[in-house]
Amino acid sequence: MKKNDFCVKCLFCALALEMSFSLCSCGNNSDSDEYVSETEESADMTVSEPEKEPIYPYSAAVFSWDHLPDKEEIEFLLDSGITEVYQYIKPDYKKKQIYSFLVDMKRAGIDVYYLDGEPEWSKKEQLDTAKSVVDRVLEYNKKLNDGEGFRGIIYDVEPYTLKEWRDMRQDLLFEYSEVVASVCSYANEKNTDLKIGVCIPYYYDELGFEGLIKDVAKASDKVIVLNYYKNKEIDHIETELSICEENGAEIVSAYELQPTRLSFLDDTITYYSNGYDALDKSYRDLLKAYPKSQVSVAFHTMEFFKELFEGR
């Protein structure tokens, strides 16, 4: 299954509380290309003038799985009000390519978060693997000037896709909670400026796991709620918002935009068929429902956000 197909399918199944799918595999980038600080590509980088009035009142992010945004797409991100990119780094990317991308994004004023995760990282036996992402990101950042590297890490670890979810759900989530706490603590020990975000589905509280949400909010800097149920976003984020505010964590409401067959069979998950105006209205309504709160937004994925925004 392709990376950009998994979220809709898994969350459709989540509504029945019986899910089965797998994330794509990730790997370390082992090439040894050296980065030259002033490349011709970076020097040529031209960006739009900053918006006088931000399109979104708080941070706005896109998930980017398939490729590094090019100059034209960076221009688009600026024009559409995007302030953050959650970027998956494929094993075959050259280091020089990654460094140039990071510098271009910095010049555009867009923060980049290193996006990664595997369901197996929910288990203690994979703790070292989850921690290794912190070391990898810091290694990238060492090669760049201050502020030019990754702003942080987004962990998209989905324990509910494992076979243990059916019969050992509570034990699995307890283990997952300990892994999250250990990784966040490790990141803080290594670099206090590196922000850690954790993706969670909207329904943990509905299953009686409010304690897990609290643990994640206490440990991390940012909680990304995969709020993939249309017209229920306000209700489905209420508990998570309260917990994040109590624990000082930023909260992000993520929207699914990918077109899949589920759009036609069920149409409760993705906004692809509804268009940008409906998507924007949903987020504005959410903000109105919680006028004293700061709720950031994220769109899954960049390609389909671009399609909807340009077709508005």
N, C-alpha and C positions, 0 to 999 in steps of 0.2 A: 504493500500500500504506500502510496506517495505521502510525503510529509504533510502536504497541504490538504490531504483528505481526511486526516484522522479525527479532528476535533468535532466536526459535525456528527460523524458516525458514532463516536464514543458517547457523546452527550445525548444523542437520541436514545441510545441504549440505556443511558443513565436514568432516564425518566422511568424506565421499567426496573431500575436498580439491578440489572443484570447485564454487565458489559464485558465485551471481549474484543480487544484489538491490540495492536502494538505500535509503538513509536518507531520512527526510523532510527538507525544506529548512528552514533556520533563517534568522532575519533580525534586524536591529537594531530595537530599540524606539525609535520616533522621536517619540512623543507628548511633550508638554512639560508634563504635569501637575505641579504642585508638591506636595510632601509636607508635611503638617502633622504635627508630631511626635506630638501627643496627639490622635488621632482618637477619635470615639465608639466606633468598632469596636474599636480597640486598648484603650481604657480599659475596655471591657466584658469583655475577655478573661479567662476563668476557666480555670485548668488544674488537673489532678489533682495530688494530693500525690505527691511523688517516691517511687519504689519504694525500700523499705528494702534489698531484695536485688535487684540488677539481673537482669533476665531473661537478658541476654546478658553474658558477662564482659568483652567488648571492644566496640568501637563496632559499632552495628547500623544499617544504612541501607536506605532504599527508593528505587528509581528512580521519579520522578514525571514523566510526559510530558504528560498530558492536561489537567491543571488545577492551580491552586494549592490545596493543602489548605485546607479551611475549618475553622472552630472545632471542629466535631464531629470532623473527621478528625484535627486536632491532638490532641484529647483521646484519640482512639484510638491515635495514635502513641505518646503517653506511656504509656498503659495496656499497650501491647504491647512496650515496651522499646526502641523505636526512638530512636536518638540523633542520626541524621543523615538528611537528605533530599537526594538528587541531583535538582535541580529544573530541568526544561527551561522556558525562558521564551519563550512564544509572542510573535510580533511584535505581536499585537493587544492584549496586556495593557497596561493603563494604568499609568503609573509610580506613581501614588498607590496603586494596588492592590498593586503589587509591594512598595512600601515598608511598607505596613501588614502585609502577609504576613510580611515579614522581621522586623518588630518583634514580631509575635505569636509567631513561632517562637523568637525570642530569649528572650522572657518565659517560654516553655515549656521553655527549656533545650535546644532542638534546633538543631544546626548545619545551615545550608543551604549546599550547593554548587551552583554554576551549572553545569548540564549542557548540553553542546553538542558538536557534531562533525559532520563530513562526510567521506566517504571521500577526496574530492579534497584534503583538507588534508594528506594523506600526502605531497604533492608540494611541492617548494621554491617553486614558482610561487604556491602558496597560503599561504606562510608569513605574509605580512602579514595575511591574513584570520584565520588562527589566532591571531596575536598580538592582533588587535583585540578578541578576547574579554576579554583581560586589561584593556584600557583600558575596555571597557564595564562590567566588574564594578567596577573602581575608581571609575568615575563614579557608579555606584549607591551604593557605600559612602561616598562623600564627603558624601552628603546625610543620612547617619544618624550617630547617636552611635557612639563606639567600641564595637565588639563587636556592633553590631546588624545589620551587613551580611552579605554572603556570606562564608562562612568560606574558601572557595576555589573552584576550578574542577575539574570532571571532564570530561576530553576523551574522548569516545567516537568515536574516529576508526578506521575499520575498513578498512585497505588491502586486505584479502583479498576485498573485494567489487568491486574494480576489475578491468577487463579485463586490465590488465597482470599481474595475479596469476598467470595461467596460464603465461605464457612469460617474464616478466621479474621473477619473484618476488624474487630476491635484490637486484636493483637498486632495486626499489620499496621494500623494507624498509630498505635502507641510507639512502635518501632520507628515508623516514619517521622513522628514528632521528635524523637530523640536525634534522628539523623539531621533534621532541619536545624535543631538547636546547636548541634555540634558543628555543622558547616558554618552557620552564622557566627558562632564564637570563634572559629578558626579564622574566618575572614577578618573579624575585628582585631584579632591578635596580629595578623599579618599587615593589615592596612585599614586604619579607621575611616579612610575616605571612600572606600569601596562600598557601594550600596548593594544590598542583597534583596531581591524580590522573589516572591514565591507565588506560583499559580495554584489556585484551589478552585474546585467547582462550586457552584452556588448552593448545593444541596447538603453540605456536611451538617449544617444545623438541623435540617429536616430529618436527618438520620440519627440525631441525638449526639452529635460530636462537636458541640460548641466548645468544649474544652480544647479540642485540637485547634480550632480557629484561634483561640486565645494563645495557645503555645506558639503558633506560627506568627501571630501579630507581635508577641513579646520578643521573639527572636529576630525577626526580619525588619527591614526598613520599609518594605513595600509589599502589599498583598494584592495580587491581581485576581479578582473574582471572575471566573469564566462564566459570565452572566448570560448564558446561551439559551434563553427562553423568552421569545418575543412577548412584549406587553406584560411581562411579569418582573421586569428588571427592578422596579421600585421595591416590591415586596421581597424579592429574593436577595436583596443586598442589605436589608435593614439590620439584621443581626451582625453581619460582618462589619458594617459601618460603625455600629456602636462599639464593637470590640476593638476595632482599629483605633478609634478615637480615644478609647480608654488607655490604650497601650502606646500611643504616639506613632503608629505606623500609617504611612500613606495608603489610601485605598484606591484601587483602579477598577472600574467597571468595564470589562472587555466584551465586545460585540463580535458575533460570528457573521461573516459576510460571504463565505464561500458558496458557490452554487454547486449543489449536488442533487442526486435524485430525491433526497429527503425534502428538498424544497417543494417538490411536486407531490410527494406522498403525504407529508405531514405539515410542512411549512410553519413550524413553531420555533425554529432554531435560527435560521439565517435570514438576514435582511436583504439578500441579493435581489430577490424579486420585488422588493418594496421600494428600492431606490434610496438615494442619499437623504432626501427630505424627510422620509419616515424615520430613518436612522437618526438624523439630527434631532428630530422632534422627540424621539424616545429619550435621548440623553438630556435634552433641555427639560423635559418633564421630570426626569429623575432629579435634576438639580433643583427644580422648583419644589419637589417633595421634601427635600432636605436643605432648606435655604441657609441654615447655619453651618452646614458641613462643606468640606472640600472633597469632592469626588472627581478624581481624574478619569480619563477615558483611554481605551486602547481598542484597536481594530485588527481583526484577524481575517485576512492578511493584507499586506501592503498592496499587492496587485489588484485585489478586488476593491479595496478602499479607493484606489486610484480610478478604477473603472466607474464606480458609483459617483465619486466626487465630480469627475469630468463629465458625467452624463446627467448631472442635476439640471 
